[in-house]
């Protein structure tokens, strides 16, 4: 872990703990005691958030390819864009926690896991299998890469999400306890400072990201009811954002996805300004549309971005122009690929469901 990561986590933790109103909101909010809200199949705002987050993921990985080529000339640019885009993984985990139905309200537990497997993990398995066949990977290596998430740089996220879904029944059971958020924060905070990176034989472990998922579970009814943030809460998130940027400018470094405060700050600020964002109709709907296909874009983008980087870097255009082109072309091609593959995949699932139904008649 870099000096910047350690310093930013410690400073922001001290800041939140010292201000009583912020400490109460951050760790002991009563928002989860609101009347339970029934979530619909899709909520536009959370697709919007996923759209923003997946664009940030593409920006991060554009910098990754440059950085892997030892491009030191623009290291400050890479560190700033990398750091400012690192709200993406927290937003994905928080949104996942919010959109889950409380465990005790799920009547068919097996059906819950079946849907998660078919919607998220089977597409991942199919893609990794195609990669293994294409690269002629031995069976054991293929299985290791698939279950460790090491087939591609971003795929650890899928494995961590799987682990979080598996522990969800326990988290959901205790989500209304007073110290639920504090305990999950201390777990993520402690293991990150002491054991980063957290892996066992190369397999990523979810505990580093536990707090984001727990935050979504704990605040679910608050965010689904679209309750307005109070001014003290808004002040907290703006302060976190300003302090984070100041630390970033002072200690610009490349680092990774654990943003225990910054990720929450961006999530809550986007939540607060939701109605304002909705007024920019074309902008808002564009990101909703992107977010609808965020999983498939996530699965495809890294391979696509690698090829686009290799192609454009040969032309030796202006650096910033090339960087923007890489992001735009990656997003566009990944999105179009997702628009083609997602309906075909859904149709395939319907066909199998129909055959299963006929067998049971």
Secondary structure by P-SEA (a helix, b strand, c coil): ccaaaaaaaaaaaaaaaacaaaaaaacccccccccbbbbccccaaaaaaaaaaaaaaaaaaaaaaaaaaccccaaaaaaaaaaaacaaaaaaaaaaaaacccccccccaaaaaaaaaaaccaaaaaaaaaaaaaacccaaaaaaaaaaccccccaaaaaaaaaaaaaaaaaaaaccccaaaaaaaaaaaaaaacccccccccccccccaaaaaaaaaaaaaaaaacccccaaaaaaaaaaaaaaaaaaaacccccccccccaaaaaaaaaaaaaaaaaaaaaaaaaaaaaaaaaaaaaaccaaaaaaaaaaaaaacccaaaaaaaaaaaaaaaaaaaaaacaaaaaaaaaaaaaaaaaaac
